[in-house]
Amino acid sequence: MSNSLLKKHENQFAIFGLLFGAVCWGVIWYPYRIMQDAGISGVVASFYTYVIAVGIFALVLFKQWRAAIHQPKIIIWLAIVAGWTNLSYVLAIIEGEVMRVMLLFYLSPLWTLVLAHFWLKERTNKRGVAVIILSLIGAFIMLWQEGALPLPNNNAEWLALSAGMGFSLTNVITRYASNLTLPAKSMAVWIGVLLMSLLFIAFEDASFPNPQDLSWLQGLLILLVALLLMAATLLVQYGITHIPVTKASVLFMFELVVAAIAAYFLTDETMSLREWLGGALIVVAALFAATNEQT
């Protein structure tokens, strides 16, 4: 096989990986809601799904455990921040309105620009300033309420906002710690979610369900979610490695399309014209941020 043909196949698989990840994260909220309705909270469901992910990955990469001890200390911060990001996103998408949560999460390009400017000392150009302005206007329109400050309405929306901030910080940490391997980053994320779930479980009123208390259908659903999250993480990382950042960022926006379609058919949630307008500005800002990246 020629190099050009091999490169073409790599690019096609990378695009598939990114779209697969977008589809997974666009619909993953639904099985979590099913488990929530069955009495398994998002925290407990996340704990079990990431126990499976960490266990499978640990078995596959058991020969690399000795090397894991010598990872840079920044991997600890990556685990903490990514753990919070993933768990808070799941909790937000279970409790809140799907599209409002998604759009608040997609304010992340705004936080990435700010963090990159002050931490990585990257210069913010005119397009970056436009991203900041569009994001803020979009958020203001979407969150505006007469006689009240334009702030998130409930815990789910605050969690979504914090998840977007955490996602931005995760990206900046990853960019800063470029010497971390893809398996190390994946494992750090999963262990981070696992530990963060344990921390949240300690503050939950409900008793912690033992694995034997779960029905076979619930166990199968948790296993399916775990496998989907593992596949999405690995395929997305492969895609980011083989696709320019600009193209990858635009492909990620497909998640919003999937979430909108899923929310329309699976829930009775609706958004007002004002919310759609504010959300459209946030999406435009995200696309501006994508084309602002170096390829």
C-alpha positions, -999 to 999 in steps of 0.1 A, spaced: 0 0 0 14 34 -10 21 61 15 -6 84 0 -32 56 2 -22 47 37 -25 84 47 -60 86 31 -72 56 51 -57 71 83 -75 103 77 -108 85 70 -105 65 102 -96 96 121 -127 114 108 -148 83 118 -132 84 152 -141 120 158 -177 116 146 -181 84 166 -170 103 197 -195 132 189 -223 107 185 -215 89 218 -214 121 238 -245 134 220 -266 105 232 -248 92 263 -271 112 285 -300 89 277 -288 57 292 -277 77 323 -312 90 326 -326 55 323 -304 44 351 -313 75 372 -350 66 367 -342 31 379 -327 44 411 -291 44 401 -278 80 404 -255 95 379 -226 94 404 -230 57 411 -235 49 374 -203 69 366 -184 50 393 -194 16 379 -188 26 342 -153 39 350 -144 10 372 -150 -12 342 -130 11 319 -101 13 343 -102 -24 349 -102 -34 312 -75 -8 303 -53 -20 333 -55 -56 321 -47 -46 285 -17 -24 295 -5 -44 325 30 -45 311 32 -7 312 23 -3 349 59 2 359 63 31 335 31 47 349 49 53 382 74 76 364 48 99 348 52 137 353 33 150 384 11 172 361 -8 139 353 -23 143 388 -38 177 379 -50 162 346 -68 134 365 -85 158 390 -96 184 364 -107 158 338 -124 138 365 -145 168 376 -152 177 339 -166 143 330 -186 138 361 -201 173 363 -211 170 326 -229 137 332 -247 150 362 -257 182 344 -270 163 313 -291 140 335 -307 168 356 -309 197 331 -323 204 297 -301 187 272 -296 216 247 -291 243 274 -265 221 291 -248 214 258 -246 251 249 -234 262 283 -207 235 280 -198 248 245 -187 281 261 -155 262 266 -136 280 237 -141 312 256 -124 298 287 -97 281 266 -87 314 251 -85 331 285 -65 303 300 -41 300 270 -36 338 271 -27 340 308 -11 306 314 5 295 281 12 332 273 -4 327 238 -13 360 222 -51 366 217 -57 380 182 -87 398 168 -105 366 160 -99 354 196 -115 387 209 -144 381 186 -149 346 201 -150 361 236 -175 388 226 -198 364 207 -197 338 235 -206 364 262 -234 379 241 -248 344 233 -247 334 270 -263 367 280 -292 363 255 -297 326 264 -296 332 302 -313 365 303 -343 367 326 -364 398 333 -355 413 367 -326 389 373 -289 385 364 -281 364 333 -268 334 353 -275 297 352 -310 288 365 -302 257 385 -275 233 397 -275 214 364 -266 246 345 -239 256 370 -225 221 366 -226 224 328 -208 258 330 -181 243 353 -178 213 330 -170 236 301 -144 254 322 -130 221 333 -128 209 297 -109 241 287 -85 236 316 -81 199 306 -71 210 271 -46 235 283 -31 210 307 -28 185 279 -12 210 257 12 220 284 21 184 292 27 173 256 51 146 268 23 125 282 14 94 261 -22 88 249 -26 57 271 -14 77 301 -38 105 294 -68 82 289 -60 63 321 -56 96 341 -90 108 329 -108 75 338 -91 72 372 -100 109 379 -137 103 372 -135 72 394 -120 90 424 -143 120 419 -173 97 419 -162 82 452 -159 116 467 -194 125 455 -209 92 467 -197 100 503 -221 130 503 -251 112 487 -281 104 510 -290 72 491 -273 40 500 -247 27 476 -261 -1 455 -239 -32 455 -232 -49 421 -253 -79 431 -283 -55 437 -283 -45 400 -305 -64 376 -288 -81 346 -303 -54 323 -288 -26 345 -255 -43 345 -256 -48 308 -264 -11 303 -235 0 325 -212 -23 306 -224 -9 273 -219 27 285 -184 18 297 -174 2 264 -188 32 245 -169 57 266 -137 37 262 -141 35 225 -150 72 222 -120 83 243 -95 62 223 -110 70 189 -112 107 196 -76 108 207 -66 89 175 -86 114 155 -70 144 172 -36 129 165 -42 125 127 -65 154 119 -56 191 120 -70 208 151 -92 231 130 -110 203 113 -113 182 145 -129 211 163 -155 216 136 -163 178 135 -168 179 173 -197 203 167 -216 174 153 -223 165 189 -247 194 191 -267 181 161 -269 146 176 -280 160 210 -306 182 194 -321 153 174 -319 129 204 -335 154 227 -363 161 202 -373 124 199 -365 111 234 -377 140 256 -404 167 256 -378 195 261 -382 226 240 -361 258 236 -375 293 231 -365 315 202 -343 336 225 -325 304 237 -319 293 201 -305 327 192 -281 328 221 -271 292 214 -265 300 177 -241 328 188 -222 303 211 -219 278 182 -206 305 158 -181 316 185 -170 279 189 -165 277 151 -145 309 151 -123 295 179 -118 263 158 -106 282 128 -84 303 151 -63 272 159 -30 265 142 -32 234 120 
